[in-house]
Amino acid sequence: MLLRAEGIGKSFGRSTVLKSAAVWAEAGQVSVLLGRNGSGKTTLMRIACGCLRADFGTVRFGEYARERPVLSDLARLGLMYLPQEGLLSNRYSVEQHLDVIAFRYGSYRVVEAVERLRLGECLGLRPWQLSGGERARASLALALIRGPRCLVVDEPLAGLAPLDSDLLAQVLRTMADEGCAVVTSGHDARELLALEDVVLWCVAGTTHHLGPPEQAVGHTQFVREYLGPGFRLPKEA
């Protein structure tokens, strides 16, 4: 495993969010955290990326192992974190954002990122001028240009139109197929189950490794408490 956060516990005041949770990522695969609002998905992902300190537990990234990792250290090792709100600043245009990443990591994938994420008409615009889907596509373009070893992206499909959602899912799948370890989360169960290789269910302060989607939908408690009895996998999954 490239990224592994294990035995993670976190409380905020008297509220215990995580008791003993885990999340991991392997090169070439998409791991997806599913769970209800407030189940601790974002907290777990932020801890795994070094954006938030756990009360206990360990994070490993390759040979790096820490109880309290720091995002800047993990980033130097090849991890990239995309929060749900994205990474764009209203001070700069989409093109300027892409240029900064290209200057640091190389420009050979800029044209590919613009084409794949259909950003041609957005390059001169600033984030406040974009739709939610366009902002999400622009943020993912930064990751595509950088080419991280591991991408952790929080709820990338939330609130998006089907066209944008399908496009982002395709790019995430392609990045994994090219060797990136991808960790994502959300509530769009049908789309995420069609995208992922490994299902992690976040519930009651812990996580359950349910395996591939075909195996996860056979987990009685997961279906009863999260998916619902009428849930069916998409045919292409």
C-alpha positions in Angstrom: 0.0 0.0 0.0 1.3 3.5 -0.8 -0.9 5.3 1.7 -2.2 3.8 4.9 -3.8 5.5 7.9 -4.7 3.0 10.6 -6.2 3.0 14.1 -7.2 6.6 13.7 -9.1 8.3 16.5 -10.4 11.8 16.7 -12.7 13.8 19.0 -13.8 17.4 18.9 -14.6 18.4 22.5 -17.0 15.8 23.8 -17.9 14.6 20.3 -16.1 11.5 19.2 -16.0 11.3 15.4 -13.5 8.5 14.8 -12.8 5.6 17.2 -10.6 3.3 15.2 -10.8 4.1 11.5 -8.6 3.3 8.6 -8.1 4.4 5.0 -5.6 3.3 2.4 -4.6 3.6 -1.2 -2.7 1.4 -3.6 -1.1 2.4 -6.9 -3.4 1.8 -9.8 -6.6 1.6 -7.7 -9.4 3.8 -6.6 -10.5 3.5 -2.9 -13.8 5.1 -2.1 -15.0 6.1 1.4 -18.8 5.9 1.6 -20.9 6.9 4.6 -23.6 9.3 5.9 -23.0 12.9 6.6 -21.1 13.3 9.9 -19.7 9.8 9.7 -16.1 11.1 9.7 -15.1 10.7 6.1 -13.6 14.2 5.6 -12.0 14.1 9.1 -10.3 10.8 8.2 -9.1 12.0 4.8 -7.7 15.2 6.3 -5.8 13.2 9.0 -4.4 10.9 6.3 -3.1 13.9 4.4 -1.6 15.7 7.4 -4.1 18.5 7.4 -5.5 17.6 10.8 -4.0 15.9 13.8 -5.4 12.6 15.1 -5.7 11.9 18.8 -4.1 8.6 18.0 -3.2 6.3 15.1 -0.5 6.2 12.5 -0.2 7.4 8.9 2.2 5.7 6.5 3.2 6.9 3.0 5.7 4.7 1.4 8.6 4.5 3.9 7.3 7.6 5.7 5.5 6.8 9.0 4.2 9.3 11.5 1.6 9.6 14.2 1.3 13.3 13.3 2.1 13.7 9.6 2.4 17.1 7.9 0.9 17.8 4.5 4.0 19.6 3.2 6.1 16.5 3.9 3.6 14.1 2.3 3.3 16.5 -0.7 7.1 16.3 -1.3 6.7 12.6 -1.4 4.0 12.8 -4.1 0.7 13.1 -2.3 -1.9 15.7 -3.4 -5.0 16.7 -1.5 -8.1 18.2 -3.2 -10.6 19.4 -0.6 -14.3 19.6 -1.5 -14.0 23.4 -2.0 -11.2 23.0 -4.5 -7.8 24.8 -4.6 -8.6 27.8 -6.7 -8.0 31.4 -5.7 -10.3 34.2 -7.0 -7.3 36.3 -7.6 -6.1 34.3 -10.6 -7.6 33.0 -13.8 -7.8 29.3 -14.6 -4.9 29.6 -17.0 -2.7 31.3 -14.4 -3.5 28.4 -12.0 -2.5 25.9 -14.6 0.7 27.8 -15.5 1.9 27.8 -11.8 1.5 24.0 -11.5 3.1 23.5 -15.0 6.1 25.7 -14.0 6.7 23.6 -11.0 5.9 20.1 -12.3 6.3 20.4 -16.1 4.1 21.7 -18.8 3.8 18.5 -21.0 0.3 17.6 -19.6 -1.3 21.1 -19.8 -2.9 20.6 -23.2 -4.1 17.2 -22.2 -5.6 18.5 -19.0 -7.4 21.3 -20.8 -8.8 19.0 -23.4 -9.8 16.1 -21.0 -11.5 18.5 -18.6 -13.0 20.7 -21.3 -11.5 24.0 -20.0 -10.8 25.7 -23.2 -13.5 28.3 -22.8 -12.7 28.8 -19.1 -9.0 29.7 -19.3 -9.4 33.4 -19.1 -12.0 33.3 -16.3 -11.5 33.6 -12.6 -13.1 31.0 -10.2 -16.0 33.3 -9.1 -17.0 33.4 -12.8 -17.2 29.6 -13.1 -20.0 27.2 -12.4 -19.5 24.6 -9.7 -18.8 22.0 -12.3 -16.2 24.2 -14.0 -14.5 24.9 -10.7 -14.3 21.2 -10.0 -12.9 20.4 -13.4 -10.3 23.2 -13.1 -9.2 21.9 -9.6 -8.8 18.3 -11.0 -6.8 19.7 -13.9 -4.2 20.9 -11.4 -3.9 17.3 -10.2 -3.7 15.9 -13.7 -0.9 18.3 -14.6 1.0 17.6 -11.4 0.7 13.8 -11.8 0.8 12.8 -8.1 1.7 9.4 -6.8 -1.4 9.5 -4.6 -4.5 11.8 -5.0 -6.9 12.2 -2.1 -10.0 14.1 -3.3 -13.0 14.8 -1.0 -16.5 14.5 -2.5 -15.5 15.5 -6.1 -18.9 14.7 -7.5 -21.1 16.5 -4.9 -23.7 18.7 -6.4 -22.5 18.4 -10.0 -24.5 18.1 -13.1 -24.3 14.6 -14.7 -22.1 15.8 -17.5 -19.5 17.2 -15.1 -19.8 14.3 -12.7 -19.2 11.8 -15.5 -16.2 13.7 -16.8 -14.6 13.9 -13.4 -15.2 10.2 -12.7 -13.6 9.3 -16.1 -10.5 11.4 -15.3 -10.1 9.9 -11.8 -10.4 6.4 -13.3 -7.8 7.2 -16.0 -5.4 8.6 -13.4 -5.7 5.4 -11.4 -5.2 3.3 -14.6 -2.0 5.3 -15.2 -0.6 4.3 -11.8 -1.9 6.9 -9.4 -3.3 5.7 -6.0 -6.7 7.5 -5.7 -8.8 8.0 -2.6 -12.1 9.7 -2.8 -15.4 9.9 -1.0 -19.0 11.0 -1.4 -22.7 10.0 -1.5 -23.1 9.3 -5.2 -23.1 5.6 -4.6 -24.0 4.4 -8.1 -21.3 6.6 -9.8 -18.7 5.9 -7.2 -19.3 2.1 -7.2 -18.8 2.2 -11.0 -15.5 4.0 -10.5 -13.9 2.3 -7.6 -11.8 -0.8 -6.9 -12.2 -0.9 -3.1 -15.1 0.1 -1.0 -14.5 1.5 2.6 -17.6 2.1 4.7 -17.3 4.8 7.3 -19.9 4.2 10.1 -20.1 4.4 13.9 -16.6 6.0 14.2 -14.8 3.2 12.4 -14.4 1.8 8.8 -15.2 -1.5 7.2 -13.2 -2.8 4.3 -15.9 -4.3 2.0 -13.7 -5.2 -1.0 -14.7 -4.6 -4.6 -18.1 -3.2 -5.5 -19.5 -6.6 -6.4 -18.6 -7.9 -3.0 -19.7 -4.7 -1.1 -23.3 -4.9 -2.5 -23.6 -8.3 -0.9 -22.8 -7.0 2.6 -26.1 -7.2 4.3 -25.6 -4.4 6.9 -24.1 -2.0 4.3 -27.1 -2.5 2.0 -29.6 -2.3 4.8 -28.2 0.8 6.5 -26.6 2.7 3.6 -27.5 1.6 0.1 -31.1 0.6 0.6 -32.6 -2.8 -0.4 -33.5 -1.7 -3.9 -29.9 -0.7 -4.8 -28.4 -2.2 -8.0 -25.0 -1.8 -9.4 -24.8 0.0 -12.8 -24.4 -2.5 -15.6 -21.0 -1.2 -16.6 -19.5 -1.6 -13.1 
